[in-house]
Amino acid sequence: MSWIVMPTRHPMMSRLLWLTALMCLAWWSLGRATHAEPVPLPASLQAVPFTIGEWRGRDEPEFQPDVLAMLGVEDYLNRVYRTEDAAVGLYVGYYDSQRQGGAAHSPMNCLPGTGWTPVRSDYLTIMVPRESDARGAPITVRRYRVRRGADEALVFYWYQSHGRVVANEYWSKAYLVYDAVRLNRTDTALVRLVRMLPDDRADAERAERATVSFARAAFPVLERHLPR
């Protein structure tokens, strides 16, 4: 008797095939939606206020032209916001279109490229106030912990567009396809918060709580400055 042995599909192979199919669909869909115009910001991100709740902001030095060319952003914001006992870096990179190769850069790729080594990566749900819901609503952000030499930093980041918050790169690509077909739009913003962490564990936990507090304060402000 002869037997037909069916190959066992490895989970990693299934994931790779799924991602390949998704990327092919993305490029096909974006290629078909050729008549959409880039979506400009209502105003420059520099119009984001320097005072957000109890936090006071200060601009960081402007990026060099080669850095801007690599990022491919239409506009960006790079500030440090401080209270008496905490400091959080806020970066927002806005892409008015992702059709011509100007895709949002994931911090999970950019930070290791600047010498930061990943320590931990997971997700965190934060309840934030929203203009559309007076009771507030949860958003899920990527929580990323990195180390470079003796320094350790906590990073929160998410992709924000069309009233939606996405913290996963794969889902971000899926929604890119969906919105290109449904809305003929591919604009998005990458929001990243960075907080340097002290060595003491209790202080590190307080630093994370401060970062969450800033995320809650900043989210409704950013909602007003990004296209819906």
KAFEN-V252211 format. One record per pair of residues at least 6 apart in sequence whose ideal C-beta (glycine too) atoms are under 7 Angstrom apart, sorted by sequence separation. I is the first residue (numbers start at 1). J is the second residue. If there is no record, write none. Layout:
# KAFEN-V252211
{{I	J} {I	J}}
This chain:
# KAFEN-V252211
{{50	56} {98	104} {112	118} {130	136} {166	172} {179	185} {180	186} {198	204} {50	57} {80	87} {81	88} {95	102} {129	136} {130	137} {145	152} {146	153} {158	165} {159	166} {179	186} {197	204} {128	136} {158	166} {80	89} {81	90} {95	104} {127	136} {128	137} {145	154} {146	155} {158	167} {166	175} {198	207} {176	186} {197	207} {79	90} {93	104} {127	138} {128	139} {144	155} {164	175} {126	138} {195	207} {77	90} {78	91} {125	138} {126	139} {143	156} {144	157} {159	172} {77	91} {142	156} {77	92} {125	140} {126	141} {141	156} {142	157} {195	210} {76	92} {141	157} {142	158} {195	211} {76	93} {123	140} {124	141} {141	158} {162	179} {60	78} {76	94} {193	211} {59	78} {60	79} {75	94} {123	142} {124	143} {139	158} {59	79} {60	80} {73	93} {74	94} {123	143} {58	79} {73	94} {74	95} {121	142} {122	143} {193	214} {57	79} {58	80} {71	93} {73	95} {74	96} {193	215} {57	80} {72	95} {121	144} {57	81} {56	81} {120	145} {142	167} {55	81} {56	82} {119	145} {139	165} {141	167} {161	187} {55	82} {119	146} {140	167} {161	188} {55	83} {118	146} {119	147} {161	189} {48	77} {52	81} {54	83} {117	146} {159	188} {160	189} {45	75} {72	102} {116	146} {117	147} {44	75} {45	76} {46	77} {116	147} {117	148} {159	190} {160	191} {191	222} {45	77} {116	148} {115	148} {157	190} {158	191} {41	75} {71	105} {157	191} {111	146} {157	192} {108	144} {107	144} {155	192} {156	193} {189	226} {155	193} {155	194} {187	227} {153	194} {154	195} {153	195} {153	196} {154	197} {123	167} {153	197} {151	196} {152	197} {45	92} {107	155} {45	94} {107	157} {41	94} {154	207} {154	208} {104	159} {156	211} {40	96} {39	96} {154	211} {38	96} {38	97} {156	215} {160	222} {106	169} {163	228} {160	226} {162	228} {30	99} {141	215} {98	176} {139	219} {104	188} {107	192} {104	190} {126	212} {99	186} {128	215} {129	216} {98	186} {128	216} {97	186} {126	215} {131	220} {97	187} {98	188} {126	216} {130	220} {96	187} {128	219} {129	220} {95	187} {128	220} {131	223} {95	188} {130	223} {94	189} {93	189} {92	189} {93	190} {92	191} {91	192} {90	193} {89	193} {88	193} {89	194} {88	194} {88	195} {88	210} {88	211} {86	210} {88	214} {90	218} {92	222} {81	214} {39	185} {26	173} {33	180} {29	177} {33	181} {36	184} {39	187} {36	185} {26	176} {30	180} {19	170} {22	173} {26	177} {29	180} {33	184} {22	174} {25	177} {29	181} {30	186} {55	214} {55	217} {53	217} {52	217} {52	218} {52	221} {49	221} {48	221} {48	225} {47	225} {45	225} {43	225} {42	225} {41	227} {39	227}}
